[in-house]
Structures are given as structure tokens and as C-alpha cells.
Amino acid sequence: VQLQASGGGLVQTGGSLRLSCAISGFILDYYAIGWFRQAPGKEREGVSCISRSDGTTYYADSVKGRFSISRDNVKNTAYLQMNSLKPEDTAVYYCATSLNLCAVVAGRGSPRGVYWGQGTQVTVSS
């Protein structure tokens, strides 16, 4: 399984970006897809997740109401629409997939078995 993240960049405060995560290789229908981020000097943080089966979503409190996750199962691609961006959103964003990914994103599950993509840099200027 390979994950390719794209869409990062430099944006001003209040701006928007749309991240994409293209997944290739075998993936079970009930694997969830999600996003993490890691800012310099900080621990990795779960941002958002979407189940593959029924589209149930999860958002970290810090991004609720501003970020929206979606997926296209035919294209095996997930998207993270990020609006009203703030400087504190600056980080390297990683997409990932696994059976229990939404639990991992929420900080309740083990990261064992998670497939990770390479990161894409998001920088929000003040």
C-alpha cells in the first residue's frame, strides 16, 4: 500500500488549502483514511479521519468547523479541505490508512498496522 499526499503550500491567515491523499495497492473496504500533522518541536497530532464504509468522520477539536474530510472510494483518494487557516495550523501533514485509523487519530488506538504517506508542508503566514 502506498499513499501519496499533495496540496500543501504557503497561504495567508484565513486562507484555504485542499490536501489530497491518493492510495495505491490493496486496501480493504473497511479501512479508514485520515490525516495527522506535526509541527516543529511538537508531537504528531491526529487531525481528521473518515471511515471507508459509511463515511463516519472525526475531527480534532482544534480543526472542527474549519476542516472537512471526504473520500472518493472509486479513486481511492481522500481529501482534506482546510478553511480559515491559522498560523497554528502550520505543520507537515501526513495521510494514513488502517483498519483502526480513526481510533489512532483520536488518540485511543495503537499505530501498529498503519500505512503512512510522505508529508506535505502547510505553512500559514500571519
Secondary structure, DSSP 8 states (H G I E B T S, - for coil): -EEEEE--EEEETT--EEEEEEEES---TT-EEEEEEE-TTS--EEEEEE-SSS--EEE-TTTTTTEEEEEETTTTEEEEEE-S--GGG-EEEEEEEETTHHHHHTT-S--TT-EE---EEEEEE-
